Amino acid sequence: MNETRRAVLDALADGPVSGPDLAERLGVSRAAVWKHVEALRDAGFEIGSERAGYVLDSIPEYGGLAVEYGCEAPFEIEYHDSVASTNARARDLATEGASDVVVLADEQTGGRGRLDRAWSSPSGGVWLSAVCRPALPPARATLLTVAASAAACGAVREAGVDARIKWPNDLLVPDADYERGGRKLAGILTEMEGEAGRVSWVVVGIGLNANVAVDDLPADATSLLAERDGEPVSRRRLVQRLLERFDDLRDDPAAAREAWRAHAATLGRRVRVTLPSETIVGEAVDVTDVGALVVETGDERRVVTAGDCEHLRPA
């Protein structure tokens, strides 16, 4: 959101304020003030006109400007009612030189997860991809996955749902009757491009089943709507808190790792990690500073950077 439009919103929130007074305060023309007000109305902000001037009556439930307004993180939001894939759009923006841009959508029509698996992304969820340009070598780019997992889990728990992180990239809601130990609430997909030992860009994609009915989800999934007994969550505030937490953690590996550990479902569990050439079974005992899983097999300690992880029942 450009600074003038943000200043207009701040003034309207403290209003009523007249067009001439607002123009003088911001150093712009009255016509420019009118254009900003109309653009905000088009974006869903309800702006009343009283004798004393304009006043902000309400903020839309969702949308790019709505999320940007009041968000204490330096991201520009590109919002879509529907898009094939937020990650694909974010990759395009990254190759064009964008940074600190979040592609946000109400629904995805072609969402994909790890290993190119289909990802159900109906209307009402939180589907977003952040374009970042961290000062990191490629081997440490997975730090952003750790930060994003911890940020998403923290935001969900703040919304009143007891989520846990399953390595490497899922959020689960514990369910003792479910074979995997929980139902999937969210997933994270990180993609990057780098050269000569440095990262050019990283796209961190987060898919979170927010206000989605369980009937619209796969059988092994859940949503915030279901976990909150049918009470919708404020997606605007949820995304703001997620982005604010992510911004706090993305440049602080130690804090990201500790936040990940604090919400981990995998640590202390017996796991099976399937790799292309072997399968490792043992106890997950730690996560490294770049997000690799440390597994104690009984014969050796293995550090796994990528793989499919399954939670097992105690031996």
C-alpha positions in Angstrom: 0.0 0.0 0.0 1.5 3.4 -1.0 2.2 5.8 1.9 -0.4 8.4 0.8 -3.2 5.8 0.7 -2.1 4.5 4.1 -2.1 8.1 5.5 -5.6 8.6 4.1 -6.9 5.4 5.9 -5.2 6.5 9.1 -6.9 9.9 8.9 -10.3 8.4 8.1 -10.0 6.0 11.0 -9.6 9.1 13.3 -12.3 11.0 11.4 -14.5 12.5 10.3 -12.2 14.6 8.2 -13.1 16.8 5.3 -11.6 16.4 1.8 -10.0 19.9 1.9 -8.5 19.3 5.3 -7.2 15.9 4.3 -5.7 17.3 1.1 -3.9 20.1 3.0 -2.6 17.7 5.6 -1.2 15.3 3.0 0.0 17.9 0.5 -2.1 16.5 -2.3 -5.0 17.8 -4.4 -8.7 17.3 -3.4 -9.1 15.3 -6.6 -6.3 13.0 -5.4 -8.0 12.6 -2.1 -11.3 11.6 -3.8 -9.5 9.1 -6.0 -7.9 7.4 -3.0 -11.3 7.3 -1.2 -13.0 5.7 -4.2 -10.1 3.2 -4.6 -10.5 2.2 -1.0 -14.3 1.9 -1.4 -13.7 -0.3 -4.5 -11.5 -2.5 -2.3 -14.3 -3.0 0.2 -13.6 -0.4 2.8 -16.9 1.2 3.9 -16.3 5.0 4.0 -19.1 7.2 5.1 -19.6 10.9 4.1 -20.9 13.1 6.9 -21.3 16.8 7.1 -18.0 17.0 8.9 -16.3 14.8 6.3 -15.2 11.3 5.5 -15.1 8.6 8.2 -14.0 4.9 8.0 -17.0 2.8 9.0 -15.5 -0.7 8.5 -12.6 -2.7 7.1 -13.3 -5.6 4.7 -12.9 -9.1 6.0 -10.2 -10.0 3.4 -8.3 -8.6 0.5 -4.9 -7.1 -0.2 -5.4 -3.6 1.1 -7.3 -5.0 4.1 -4.4 -7.2 5.1 -1.8 -4.6 4.5 -3.7 -2.0 6.7 -2.6 -2.6 10.2 0.0 -5.3 9.4 3.3 -4.6 11.1 5.4 -6.4 8.5 6.9 -4.9 5.4 5.0 -6.9 2.8 3.1 -5.7 -0.2 0.0 -7.8 -0.9 -1.1 -8.9 -4.3 -4.6 -10.3 -3.9 -6.6 -12.5 -6.1 -10.2 -13.8 -5.6 -9.0 -16.9 -7.6 -5.6 -17.9 -9.0 -4.2 -21.1 -10.4 -1.3 -21.2 -7.9 0.0 -18.5 -5.6 3.5 -20.1 -5.8 3.5 -19.9 -9.6 2.5 -16.3 -9.6 5.1 -15.5 -6.9 7.8 -17.2 -9.0 6.9 -14.9 -11.9 7.2 -11.9 -9.6 10.5 -13.1 -8.3 12.0 -13.5 -11.8 10.8 -9.9 -12.4 12.8 -8.7 -9.4 10.1 -8.4 -6.8 10.9 -8.7 -3.1 8.8 -8.8 0.1 5.7 -9.3 -2.0 3.0 -11.7 -0.9 0.6 -13.3 -3.4 -2.7 -14.0 -1.5 -5.8 -15.7 -2.8 -9.2 -16.7 -1.6 -8.9 -19.9 -3.7 -6.5 -21.8 -5.9 -7.6 -23.8 -8.8 -4.3 -25.6 -9.3 -2.6 -25.7 -6.0 0.3 -28.1 -5.5 2.2 -29.4 -2.5 5.5 -31.3 -2.0 6.5 -33.8 -4.7 3.9 -32.1 -7.0 1.0 -33.5 -5.1 -2.4 -31.9 -5.6 -3.5 -29.5 -2.9 -7.1 -28.8 -2.2 -7.5 -25.0 -2.1 -11.2 -24.0 -1.9 -12.6 -20.6 -1.2 -12.3 -19.6 2.5 -8.8 -20.8 3.0 -5.5 -18.9 3.4 -3.4 -19.5 0.3 -0.3 -17.3 0.2 3.2 -17.2 -1.2 5.9 -14.8 0.0 8.7 -13.6 -2.3 11.9 -13.1 -0.2 15.5 -12.3 -1.1 17.5 -13.5 2.0 21.2 -13.0 2.3 21.8 -16.8 2.6 23.7 -19.5 0.8 21.4 -22.0 -0.9 22.2 -24.7 1.7 20.6 -22.5 4.4 17.5 -21.4 2.5 15.5 -24.0 4.4 15.7 -21.7 7.4 12.7 -19.9 5.8 10.7 -23.1 5.9 11.5 -23.4 9.6 10.5 -19.8 10.2 7.3 -20.1 8.1 6.2 -23.3 9.9 6.8 -21.7 13.3 5.0 -18.5 12.3 2.0 -20.3 10.9 1.7 -22.6 13.9 2.0 -19.6 16.3 -0.7 -17.7 14.4 -3.1 -20.7 14.4 -2.5 -21.3 18.1 -3.3 -17.6 18.8 -6.6 -18.2 17.0 -7.4 -20.9 19.6 -6.5 -24.1 17.8 -3.9 -26.5 19.2 -1.8 -27.1 16.1 1.6 -28.9 16.0 4.3 -29.0 13.4 5.0 -32.3 11.6 8.4 -32.4 10.0 9.2 -31.2 7.4 6.3 -28.9 6.4 2.9 -29.8 7.8 0.7 -28.4 10.6 -1.5 -31.1 12.3 -4.3 -30.9 14.8 -3.7 -33.8 17.2 -6.3 -36.6 16.9 -5.5 -39.7 18.9 -8.0 -41.8 16.9 -6.3 -40.9 13.6 -3.6 -43.2 12.4 -1.1 -40.4 11.7 -1.6 -38.7 15.1 -3.4 -35.7 13.7 -5.4 -34.2 10.8 -3.6 -31.9 8.4 -4.4 -28.3 8.8 -1.7 -26.6 6.7 1.3 -27.3 4.5 4.3 -25.3 3.4 6.2 -25.4 0.1 9.5 -23.6 -0.3 11.1 -23.0 -3.7 14.2 -21.1 -4.6 16.6 -20.0 -7.3 20.3 -19.4 -6.6 23.7 -19.3 -8.3 27.4 -18.9 -7.4 26.7 -19.9 -3.7 24.0 -17.4 -3.1 20.2 -17.3 -3.1 18.6 -15.2 -5.8 15.1 -15.6 -4.4 13.0 -17.8 -2.2 9.2 -18.3 -2.5 7.6 -19.6 0.7 4.1 -20.9 0.0 1.6 -21.6 2.8 -1.7 -23.3 2.4 -3.9 -23.2 5.5 -7.5 -24.5 5.8 -9.1 -21.6 7.5 -12.8 -21.1 7.0 -13.3 -24.2 4.9 -16.0 -26.8 5.6 -14.7 -30.3 6.3 -16.9 -31.6 3.5 -14.7 -29.6 1.0 -11.5 -31.1 2.3 -9.7 -34.5 1.9 -10.6 -37.1 4.5 -7.3 -36.7 6.3 -7.6 -32.9 6.7 -9.3 -30.4 9.0 -9.8 -26.7 9.1 -9.9 -23.9 11.7 -13.7 -23.6 11.0 -14.1 -27.2 12.1 -11.8 -27.0 15.1 -13.5 -23.8 16.3 -16.9 -25.6 16.2 -18.2 -23.7 13.2 -17.0 -20.2 14.3 -15.1 -18.5 11.4 -11.7 -17.0 12.1 -10.8 -13.5 11.0 -8.6 -14.4 8.0 -7.4 -10.8 7.8 -6.0 -10.9 11.3 -4.7 -14.5 10.9 -2.7 -13.5 7.8 -1.4 -10.4 9.5 -0.2 -12.3 12.6 1.3 -15.0 10.4 3.3 -12.4 8.3 4.3 -10.5 11.4 5.7 -13.6 13.1 7.4 -14.7 9.9 9.1 -11.3 9.5 10.3 -11.6 13.1 11.8 -15.0 12.6 13.1 -15.1 9.0 16.4 -13.3 9.9 16.7 -14.9 13.4 17.7 -18.6 12.9 18.0 -19.3 16.6 14.6 -17.9 17.4 13.0 -19.7 14.5 14.5 -23.0 15.6 13.3 -22.6 19.2 9.8 -21.6 18.0 9.8 -24.7 15.8 10.9 -26.9 18.6 8.3 -25.5 21.0 5.4 -26.5 18.6 6.9 -29.7 17.2 4.8 -32.9 17.0 7.6 -34.9 15.5 10.3 -34.5 18.2 10.3 -37.3 20.7 8.3 -39.5 18.3 9.2 -42.8 16.7 9.3 -42.0 13.0 9.9 -43.6 9.6 11.6 -41.4 7.1 11.5 -42.5 3.5 14.3 -41.4 1.2 14.9 -42.2 -2.5 17.4 -45.0 -1.7 16.6 -46.1 1.9 14.2 -45.9 4.8 15.2 -44.7 8.3 13.4 -45.7 11.4 14.1 -44.3 14.8 13.3 -41.6 17.3 13.3 -38.0 16.1 15.4 -36.2 18.7 16.1 -32.8 17.3 16.1 -30.4 14.3 19.2 -28.7 13.1 19.7 -24.9 12.6 18.7 -25.4 8.9 15.7 -27.6 9.6 17.1 -31.0 9.1 15.7 -33.8 11.2 18.0 -35.7 13.6 16.9 -39.3 14.0 18.4 -41.8 16.6 18.1 -45.2 15.1 19.7 -47.1 18.0 22.8 -47.9 15.9 23.6 -44.4 14.7 22.4 -40.8 14.6 21.2 -39.7 11.2 20.7 -36.2 9.9 17.9 -36.0 7.3 17.6 -32.9 5.1 14.5 -34.1 3.1 12.2 -37.0 3.0 8.7 -38.2 3.7 8.2 -38.6 7.5 5.6 -40.9 9.1 4.8 -40.8 12.8 4.8 -44.4 14.1 3.3 -45.9 17.2 5.8 -46.6 20.0 7.7 -49.9 19.5 
